[in-house]
Amino acid sequence: MPAREGDYPVIQYADDTILVMPADETQAETIKSILQDYASSVGLRINFQKSTLITVNTAADTTSRLAQVFGCSIGAMPFTYLGLPMGTARPTVADLMPLVSSVERKLSTAASLLDLGSKLTLVNSVITSLAIYVMCSIRLPPKILDHLDKLRRYCLWAKNTNDGLKAVSLAAWDLVCRPKHKGGLGVLDLKIQNQGLLLKQLHKFYNHRDIPWVDLVWNTYYDGLVPHASGSCGSFWWKDVMNLAPTYRAVTSVKARDELDVLQTSLASLELTEVNDAWHTVWGSDELASSKFYLHYFRDMEADDVFKWIWKAKCTNKWKVFAWLLLADRPNTQGLLKRKHMKLRDDNYACLLCHHPPEETVEHLFFHCEFSKACWGKLGIAWPIHGNRVQLLHAAKNTWIGPMFMDVFIVASWSIWKERNNMLFRSVAPTIDGWSQRFKGDFGMMRHRIKEALVPFVDQIVALL
Ligand SMILES: [Zn+2]
């Protein structure tokens, strides 16, 4: 593939080199002698058998003659270069399965061992390092995205149950995939992320960045044409990128330089000017960052501020995810199990702490239960009688004096949940003292996570109990 006229690129990253050249025997012999001259001048020996010759649109006998010149083996597309399948045809699902396996290897070992907060971090960091690299260049087929989502869902929700390791989803996947400040868990939506990354290529193209492939695509396909008004053309890769043109144009605005001037000139001479248009993103930057596109996608989604409070809290991720589940009404309370049509013994869905009928809900268990009210009372928190969990939190925060309201709320709720689970799974009767000891231990650990100035406050809270 010529980069510029008569100019063939050498692509070299790490220890893998690709030489691109015409299928011509004389050129092959020249390259070979250059390589050998280089090798003997530095005292190295080139092992040609370790190299592979791959031809495009070349007869088999020419291919084998060229391979003989180099003394190397003949390969076929697609081949793997820097972990990406390289070929002239769209990579198949099978070609991309090594990516799925590598994600699987990294996620599956951790699935049952980590707490929810650590799993959340792992799910995003593994995907960030493995899949995003591929998604910068290739549009991943829906089947591969499904595979990756399945693995991520499993990793996040896998739990040891009586029937072995099982994934029990506590929240809908599309809710999990919303950004944190939009009420989700911030797990990356791979389809949107993939689009954002490919849009960067389109942005380089429309802005005529000085990059060989940009020149090549303009000169080969769009000489004097408007790309998004022309038909589909080029390789599978370019077609995938160009399919995003409507999305791209929705998030950018074009500033035609000296618009009137261009119009007059073209009307006068009916010639196209050499001046290129400049495309800007609607969020106001010249560069198209995939992260900005990602957030733009969710722009119309609203979430209450309490979700921002969670992620701004100082406590560990494990507790934050628990608080998220609580505020999203997702902990498996007896009431939720009833809504999920699970039948409990004697049809008894009452609160496990105070036996209050008819059923244990998030609002009852964490706010209005007599047991919990006594716990909150020790911290000086009294909840209003009416309102949902989000409204209750707003009301209590307004009357809270001092910092770290959200941390106190999260750690105290966690301790209530533990008292409740001890009753459910171990038949240990809940006690205010048990709740208090656990809260003191957990909240005291915050000392190591906060700035010096807040430490006396933590001590003051612990001393209340
Ligand atoms: Zn209760």
Boltz pocket constraint, residues with backbone or C-beta under 6 A from the ligand:
constraints:
  - pocket:
      binder: B
      contacts: [[A, 351], [A, 352], [A, 353], [A, 354], [A, 355], [A, 356], [A, 364], [A, 365], [A, 368], [A, 369], [A, 370], [A, 371]]
      max_distance: 6.0
